[in-house]
Amino acid sequence: MNDTILIVEDEPKIARLVADYLQQSGYATHHLAHGDEVMPWLADHAPALILLDLMLPGTDGLTLCRRIGDQYPALPVIMLTARVEEVDRLLGLELGADDYICKPFSPREVVARVKAVLRRLHPQTEEAATPAPLSLDEDGWRALAQGTDLGLTAVEFQLLKVMMQAPGRIFSRDQLMDHMYRDHRIVSERTVDSHIKKLRRKIADAYPERDIIHSVYGVGYKYQPDS
């Protein structure tokens, strides 16, 4: 697998700092500072992952994220931004970003996120052979932990099923509500939090030392069993 990380960032100091840490971790890097340079560069290169700033000269990060997702759906993207409004976070993730990091950030955090995304997408052989911590019996609407039924309600099962279908993807509360209640009834975000809390408690009873469902502050929740 190509180990080049494409850094699309118009602040030179940030780009150099991130590149230095990535290179120390064994990755090759390439830096682009202008949004209009990205798609032509990708036409001739195949990086392992893109670190994509939201605010760029020329084509902005959200537009690029959409285009990359359309043309290179298997190419992971981690978005970088100083804009912390929730609407930007959700929009970025809905456009296909694999993760989202807000400035200011630690370069060590960036390296850790890069490794986590690549590990999830390209697991090692021994990791791939390890059974998933949970399995779903969709016909029986059951979640099984090492063969033991967790005793989920229908809503809890549906929530878990949605998140397990996209490990590592962050779902907003609104997105989860759409899957919980197909009749589009009006419920509060606290209802989602309550169901997630009960779901996490039942999973924790089976896996007391593993945090499988993660809350992402200001955004929502994700299923990530390999953390």
Steps between C-alpha positions, in 0.01 A plus 500: 500500500620851419601672825484858369278742693381799297485813718276770354559801724561865417682581826866402439595467869213259569574299187871469587428401860249231401732375225792472744299289744361278226846444354633410845227234512614351170264669254598686186324833453412744223372851561260710291398850611232587242166327454519512122815282504340200668296327228771533231757355744270209587462418132867394498553381858336261746562604862403282794301782661428872468518755781272769360464851640152649483597859418722509191575748225329394179278196538392466863537185707133400507475518121820299469372241747190450286702469178749260656217286631340489156819420306704308759249343742761272661739787580469600868478868593559663839383861509692772686337827596492793739121530451339309782131569430298180511349560157846494344589180683187320391524628145859386472420154628189463284711583195709192566781604734633210708591718796509864611768684702454854629782751529695555712602138518797295615701357208518177700120489490508537122745210469283288730188577295680419175616167639151419630331570166758303301491213747122483469511504120806276458513261797796270544444132435499409867258781576269396219490147638381624841123459532290813537402572859131497407290325241145566387219252443286724280221245458464468874580866576772390741850624575734224611814538707702179461171323437312654794192710428538855635123539535468819296174677436394552137621861508834407657548225242428742215745756638775241534432358156531841334831578669645151446438531127752787488769450770679823582239722333355768726120523491324815615203468735267608219632223275454243774147623571410449135597134534337456840158628402396444140172686557699825547346568840643799686729399784772687687872438465495385862295201385790388281745554786279293731483207257876518436568503874294183550660335196851578625414363845385168353813475284720590798353209696638266231823693433583689823848605385412617147332822395329403175254787449669838524343840551652783293443831675273735308446252215349164596605137539707236323559124523871422515585159647876518436573792732 
